[in-house]
Amino acid sequence: MDARKLILSLLLLALSSASVAADLVLPQSNEDFRQLADSVNSGGMDGRRGVVERVSASQKAVSEPSPMSKPGVRDSADIVSDSTVIATPVVGVGPGVKKPGQAAPTKTTYSVVVRWEDGSFGIVNQDVDPGLKKGDPVVMNEGRVVRLR
């Protein structure tokens, strides 16, 4: 008898969450993602309040720009020729080659997971350590999460 109640409860829970998911509209294109990011970065969410759920830092290696990416340097697509071009890579020279034991420069990004007042969750990425911990009340200000005083 208890197993039937449990199964019925789980079935009702699954059906209710399926109806919520049916109303969920996700970004479908790069333009949708761009608009969403712009609304966050332009302060479209300014004043929104919530509570920090988690703060995590991640490091990513920063690559130096290629000499070919400098202004005035021609791209390979700009070169038109009727003859066959044979490219031979040069190994071991240039700004991209690191000395043994030399670590690549890294950039730290902080991801703050926030539970907003309406019960929804959001992730705000920042380049500067926000100095927040779980449970801190926060507000969005100019695209960044700031502790409420």
DRENPA-3360 file (N, C-alpha, C; in nm, 2 decimals, always signed):
BEGIN
1 = MDARKLIL = +0.08/-0.12/+0.00/+0.00/+0.00/+0.00/+0.09/+0.13/+0.00 ~ +0.19/+0.13/+0.08/+0.28/+0.25/+0.09/+0.36/+0.26/-0.04 ~ +0.39/+0.15/-0.10/+0.46/+0.16/-0.23/+0.38/+0.22/-0.34 ~ +0.25/+0.20/-0.33/+0.15/+0.26/-0.43/+0.15/+0.41/-0.41 ~ +0.14/+0.45/-0.29/+0.14/+0.59/-0.26/+0.26/+0.66/-0.30 ~ +0.38/+0.60/-0.28/+0.50/+0.65/-0.32/+0.51/+0.67/-0.48 ~ +0.47/+0.56/-0.55/+0.47/+0.56/-0.69/+0.37/+0.67/-0.74 ~ +0.25/+0.68/-0.68/+0.16/+0.78/-0.72/+0.21/+0.92/-0.70;
9 = SLLLLALS = +0.28/+0.94/-0.59/+0.34/+1.07/-0.55/+0.45/+1.11/-0.65 ~ +0.53/+1.01/-0.69/+0.64/+1.04/-0.78/+0.58/+1.07/-0.92 ~ +0.48/+1.00/-0.96/+0.41/+1.02/-1.09/+0.35/+1.16/-1.10 ~ +0.28/+1.21/-0.99/+0.23/+1.34/-0.98/+0.34/+1.45/-0.99 ~ +0.45/+1.42/-0.92/+0.56/+1.51/-0.92/+0.62/+1.53/-1.06 ~ +0.63/+1.41/-1.13/+0.69/+1.41/-1.26/+0.60/+1.49/-1.36 ~ +0.47/+1.47/-1.35/+0.37/+1.54/-1.43/+0.37/+1.69/-1.41 ~ +0.38/+1.73/-1.28/+0.38/+1.87/-1.25/+0.51/+1.94/-1.30;
17 = SASVAADL = +0.62/+1.87/-1.29/+0.75/+1.93/-1.34/+0.75/+1.93/-1.49 ~ +0.68/+1.84/-1.55/+0.68/+1.84/-1.70/+0.59/+1.95/-1.75 ~ +0.49/+1.99/-1.68/+0.41/+2.10/-1.72/+0.48/+2.23/-1.70 ~ +0.57/+2.24/-1.60/+0.65/+2.36/-1.58/+0.75/+2.37/-1.69 ~ +0.81/+2.26/-1.73/+0.91/+2.26/-1.83/+0.85/+2.29/-1.97 ~ +0.73/+2.26/-1.99/+0.66/+2.29/-2.11/+0.65/+2.44/-2.13 ~ +0.64/+2.52/-2.02/+0.63/+2.67/-2.03/+0.76/+2.73/-2.04 ~ +0.87/+2.66/-2.02/+1.00/+2.72/-2.03/+1.05/+2.75/-2.17;
25 = VLPQSNED = +1.09/+2.87/-2.19/+1.14/+2.91/-2.33/+1.29/+2.93/-2.32 ~ +1.37/+2.86/-2.39/+1.51/+2.87/-2.39/+1.56/+2.95/-2.51 ~ +1.67/+3.02/-2.50/+1.73/+3.08/-2.62/+1.75/+2.98/-2.73 ~ +1.72/+3.02/-2.85/+1.73/+2.93/-2.97/+1.84/+2.96/-3.06 ~ +1.89/+3.08/-3.06/+1.99/+3.12/-3.16/+2.10/+3.20/-3.09 ~ +2.21/+3.23/-3.16/+2.32/+3.31/-3.11/+2.27/+3.45/-3.08 ~ +2.17/+3.50/-3.16/+2.12/+3.63/-3.13/+2.04/+3.63/-3.00 ~ +1.97/+3.53/-2.97/+1.90/+3.52/-2.84/+1.99/+3.52/-2.72;
33 = FRQLADSV = +2.11/+3.45/-2.74/+2.21/+3.45/-2.63/+2.27/+3.59/-2.62 ~ +2.30/+3.65/-2.73/+2.36/+3.78/-2.73/+2.27/+3.88/-2.66 ~ +2.14/+3.88/-2.69/+2.04/+3.97/-2.62/+2.03/+3.94/-2.47 ~ +2.04/+3.82/-2.44/+2.04/+3.78/-2.29/+2.16/+3.83/-2.22 ~ +2.28/+3.81/-2.29/+2.40/+3.86/-2.23/+2.40/+4.02/-2.22 ~ +2.35/+4.08/-2.33/+2.35/+4.23/-2.33/+2.26/+4.28/-2.22 ~ +2.15/+4.21/-2.19/+2.05/+4.26/-2.09/+2.12/+4.25/-1.95 ~ +2.20/+4.15/-1.93/+2.28/+4.14/-1.80/+2.39/+4.24/-1.79;
41 = NSGGMDGR = +2.47/+4.25/-1.90/+2.58/+4.34/-1.90/+2.54/+4.49/-1.91 ~ +2.43/+4.52/-1.96/+2.39/+4.66/-1.98/+2.32/+4.71/-1.85 ~ +2.30/+4.62/-1.76/+2.23/+4.67/-1.63/+2.08/+4.64/-1.64 ~ +2.04/+4.56/-1.74/+1.90/+4.53/-1.75/+1.84/+4.46/-1.63 ~ +1.93/+4.40/-1.55/+1.89/+4.33/-1.43/+1.92/+4.41/-1.30 ~ +1.97/+4.54/-1.32/+2.00/+4.62/-1.20/+1.89/+4.63/-1.10 ~ +1.93/+4.62/-0.98/+1.83/+4.62/-0.87/+1.77/+4.49/-0.83 ~ +1.79/+4.39/-0.91/+1.74/+4.25/-0.88/+1.82/+4.20/-0.76;
49 = RGVVERVS = +1.74/+4.15/-0.66/+1.80/+4.10/-0.53/+1.79/+3.95/-0.52 ~ +1.89/+3.90/-0.44/+1.89/+3.76/-0.42/+1.99/+3.72/-0.31 ~ +2.01/+3.59/-0.30/+2.10/+3.53/-0.20/+2.20/+3.45/-0.27 ~ +2.33/+3.46/-0.23/+2.44/+3.38/-0.29/+2.42/+3.23/-0.25 ~ +2.42/+3.15/-0.35/+2.42/+3.00/-0.33/+2.56/+2.94/-0.33 ~ +2.65/+3.00/-0.42/+2.78/+2.94/-0.44/+2.87/+3.04/-0.51 ~ +2.99/+3.04/-0.48/+3.09/+3.12/-0.55/+3.21/+3.03/-0.59 ~ +3.24/+3.03/-0.72/+3.35/+2.94/-0.76/+3.45/+3.02/-0.85;
57 = ASQKAVSE = +3.57/+2.99/-0.84/+3.67/+3.06/-0.92/+3.73/+2.96/-1.02 ~ +3.75/+3.00/-1.14/+3.81/+2.91/-1.24/+3.92/+2.99/-1.32 ~ +4.03/+2.91/-1.35/+4.14/+2.98/-1.42/+4.15/+2.92/-1.56 ~ +4.17/+3.01/-1.65/+4.18/+2.97/-1.79/+4.31/+3.03/-1.84 ~ +4.39/+2.95/-1.92/+4.51/+3.00/-1.98/+4.48/+3.11/-2.08 ~ +4.56/+3.22/-2.07/+4.54/+3.33/-2.16/+4.64/+3.31/-2.27 ~ +4.60/+3.30/-2.39/+4.69/+3.29/-2.51/+4.73/+3.42/-2.56 ~ +4.85/+3.44/-2.60/+4.90/+3.56/-2.65/+4.85/+3.57/-2.80;
65 = PSPMSKPG = +4.81/+3.69/-2.84/+4.76/+3.70/-2.98/+4.87/+3.66/-3.08 ~ +4.82/+3.61/-3.19/+4.91/+3.56/-3.29/+4.97/+3.69/-3.37 ~ +5.09/+3.68/-3.41/+5.14/+3.79/-3.49/+5.05/+3.82/-3.61 ~ +4.98/+3.72/-3.66/+4.90/+3.74/-3.78/+4.77/+3.82/-3.74 ~ +4.74/+3.83/-3.61/+4.61/+3.90/-3.57/+4.63/+4.05/-3.55 ~ +4.76/+4.09/-3.57/+4.78/+4.24/-3.55/+4.73/+4.32/-3.67 ~ +4.68/+4.44/-3.65/+4.63/+4.52/-3.75/+4.73/+4.54/-3.87 ~ +4.69/+4.53/-3.99/+4.78/+4.56/-4.10/+4.84/+4.43/-4.15;
73 = VRDSADIV = +4.83/+4.32/-4.08/+4.88/+4.19/-4.13/+4.77/+4.12/-4.21 ~ +4.81/+4.07/-4.32/+4.72/+4.01/-4.41/+4.67/+3.87/-4.36 ~ +4.55/+3.84/-4.38/+4.50/+3.71/-4.35/+4.53/+3.62/-4.47 ~ +4.54/+3.49/-4.45/+4.57/+3.39/-4.55/+4.45/+3.39/-4.66 ~ +4.33/+3.43/-4.62/+4.22/+3.44/-4.71/+4.24/+3.55/-4.81 ~ +4.32/+3.65/-4.77/+4.34/+3.77/-4.86/+4.44/+3.74/-4.97 ~ +4.51/+3.63/-4.96/+4.62/+3.60/-5.05/+4.56/+3.51/-5.17 ~ +4.57/+3.56/-5.29/+4.51/+3.49/-5.40/+4.63/+3.46/-5.50;
81 = SDSTVIAT = +4.64/+3.34/-5.54/+4.75/+3.30/-5.62/+4.71/+3.19/-5.71 ~ +4.77/+3.18/-5.83/+4.74/+3.08/-5.92/+4.84/+2.96/-5.90 ~ +4.95/+2.99/-5.83/+5.04/+2.88/-5.81/+5.02/+2.81/-5.68 ~ +5.08/+2.69/-5.67/+5.06/+2.61/-5.55/+5.15/+2.67/-5.45 ~ +5.10/+2.68/-5.33/+5.18/+2.73/-5.21/+5.20/+2.62/-5.12 ~ +5.33/+2.60/-5.08/+5.36/+2.50/-4.98/+5.41/+2.57/-4.86 ~ +5.33/+2.54/-4.75/+5.36/+2.61/-4.62/+5.44/+2.51/-4.53 ~ +5.55/+2.56/-4.48/+5.63/+2.48/-4.39/+5.64/+2.55/-4.26;
89 = PVVGVGPG = +5.58/+2.48/-4.15/+5.58/+2.55/-4.02/+5.72/+2.56/-3.96 ~ +5.74/+2.67/-3.90/+5.87/+2.69/-3.83/+5.85/+2.65/-3.68 ~ +5.93/+2.56/-3.63/+5.91/+2.51/-3.50/+6.01/+2.57/-3.40 ~ +5.97/+2.61/-3.29/+6.06/+2.65/-3.18/+6.10/+2.80/-3.18 ~ +6.03/+2.88/-3.25/+6.06/+3.03/-3.25/+5.94/+3.11/-3.24 ~ +5.95/+3.23/-3.20/+5.83/+3.32/-3.19/+5.78/+3.34/-3.05 ~ +5.68/+3.43/-3.04/+5.63/+3.47/-2.91/+5.54/+3.36/-2.85 ~ +5.49/+3.27/-2.92/+5.41/+3.17/-2.87/+5.48/+3.05/-2.80;
97 = VKKPGQAA = +5.62/+3.05/-2.82/+5.70/+2.94/-2.77/+5.74/+2.97/-2.63 ~ +5.71/+2.88/-2.54/+5.74/+2.90/-2.40/+5.87/+2.82/-2.36 ~ +5.95/+2.88/-2.27/+6.06/+2.81/-2.22/+6.02/+2.70/-2.13 ~ +6.10/+2.59/-2.12/+6.06/+2.48/-2.04/+6.04/+2.53/-1.89 ~ +5.93/+2.48/-1.83/+5.90/+2.52/-1.70/+5.83/+2.65/-1.68 ~ +5.81/+2.73/-1.79/+5.75/+2.86/-1.78/+5.60/+2.83/-1.80 ~ +5.52/+2.87/-1.70/+5.37/+2.85/-1.71/+5.31/+2.96/-1.80 ~ +5.20/+2.92/-1.87/+5.13/+3.01/-1.95/+5.05/+3.11/-1.85;
105 = PTKTTYSV = +5.04/+3.23/-1.89/+4.96/+3.33/-1.80/+4.81/+3.28/-1.79 ~ +4.75/+3.30/-1.68/+4.61/+3.26/-1.66/+4.53/+3.38/-1.62 ~ +4.40/+3.36/-1.64/+4.30/+3.47/-1.60/+4.20/+3.40/-1.51 ~ +4.17/+3.46/-1.40/+4.07/+3.40/-1.31/+3.93/+3.47/-1.33 ~ +3.83/+3.38/-1.34/+3.69/+3.43/-1.35/+3.61/+3.37/-1.24 ~ +3.53/+3.45/-1.18/+3.45/+3.41/-1.06/+3.30/+3.40/-1.11 ~ +3.25/+3.28/-1.08/+3.10/+3.25/-1.11/+3.03/+3.25/-0.98 ~ +2.92/+3.34/-0.98/+2.84/+3.35/-0.86/+2.70/+3.30/-0.89;
113 = VVRWEDGS = +2.66/+3.19/-0.82/+2.53/+3.14/-0.84/+2.44/+3.21/-0.74 ~ +2.33/+3.27/-0.79/+2.24/+3.35/-0.70/+2.10/+3.29/-0.71 ~ +2.03/+3.28/-0.60/+1.89/+3.25/-0.59/+1.81/+3.38/-0.58 ~ +1.74/+3.42/-0.69/+1.68/+3.55/-0.69/+1.55/+3.55/-0.60 ~ +1.50/+3.66/-0.57/+1.38/+3.67/-0.48/+1.26/+3.60/-0.54 ~ +1.25/+3.59/-0.67/+1.14/+3.52/-0.73/+1.15/+3.36/-0.73 ~ +1.27/+3.32/-0.67/+1.29/+3.17/-0.66/+1.37/+3.12/-0.78 ~ +1.40/+3.19/-0.88/+1.48/+3.15/-0.99/+1.63/+3.16/-0.96;
121 = FGIVNQDV = +1.71/+3.09/-1.03/+1.85/+3.09/-1.01/+1.92/+3.16/-1.13 ~ +2.03/+3.22/-1.11/+2.11/+3.28/-1.21/+2.26/+3.27/-1.18 ~ +2.34/+3.27/-1.29/+2.49/+3.27/-1.27/+2.54/+3.40/-1.33 ~ +2.62/+3.47/-1.25/+2.68/+3.59/-1.29/+2.83/+3.57/-1.29 ~ +2.90/+3.59/-1.40/+3.04/+3.58/-1.42/+3.11/+3.71/-1.40 ~ +3.21/+3.72/-1.32/+3.28/+3.84/-1.30/+3.43/+3.82/-1.30 ~ +3.51/+3.92/-1.35/+3.65/+3.91/-1.36/+3.72/+3.95/-1.22 ~ +3.65/+4.01/-1.13/+3.70/+4.06/-1.01/+3.64/+3.97/-0.90;
129 = DPGLKKGD = +3.72/+3.93/-0.80/+3.67/+3.86/-0.68/+3.56/+3.94/-0.61 ~ +3.44/+3.88/-0.61/+3.33/+3.96/-0.55/+3.34/+3.96/-0.39 ~ +3.42/+3.87/-0.33/+3.43/+3.87/-0.19/+3.30/+3.83/-0.12 ~ +3.23/+3.74/-0.18/+3.10/+3.69/-0.13/+3.11/+3.54/-0.08 ~ +3.02/+3.51/+0.00/+3.01/+3.37/+0.05/+2.86/+3.32/+0.05 ~ +2.84/+3.20/+0.06/+2.70/+3.14/+0.06/+2.62/+3.21/+0.17 ~ +2.50/+3.25/+0.13/+2.41/+3.31/+0.22/+2.41/+3.47/+0.22 ~ +2.51/+3.53/+0.16/+2.52/+3.67/+0.15/+2.40/+3.73/+0.07;
137 = PVVMNEGR = +2.33/+3.83/+0.12/+2.23/+3.90/+0.04/+2.30/+3.99/-0.06 ~ +2.25/+3.98/-0.19/+2.32/+4.06/-0.30/+2.22/+4.13/-0.38 ~ +2.27/+4.23/-0.46/+2.19/+4.30/-0.56/+2.27/+4.32/-0.68 ~ +2.20/+4.31/-0.80/+2.27/+4.34/-0.93/+2.29/+4.49/-0.94 ~ +2.42/+4.53/-0.98/+2.45/+4.67/-1.00/+2.55/+4.67/-1.11 ~ +2.51/+4.73/-1.22/+2.59/+4.75/-1.34/+2.65/+4.62/-1.39 ~ +2.57/+4.51/-1.39/+2.61/+4.38/-1.45/+2.70/+4.30/-1.35 ~ +2.71/+4.35/-1.23/+2.79/+4.27/-1.13/+2.70/+4.25/-1.00;
145 = VVRLR = +2.74/+4.14/-0.93/+2.67/+4.11/-0.80/+2.74/+4.18/-0.69 ~ +2.67/+4.26/-0.61/+2.73/+4.34/-0.50/+2.65/+4.30/-0.37 ~ +2.73/+4.29/-0.26/+2.67/+4.26/-0.13/+2.58/+4.37/-0.09 ~ +2.46/+4.34/-0.04/+2.38/+4.44/+0.03/+2.43/+4.47/+0.16 ~ +2.42/+4.60/+0.20/+2.48/+4.64/+0.33/+2.37/+4.65/+0.43;
% end
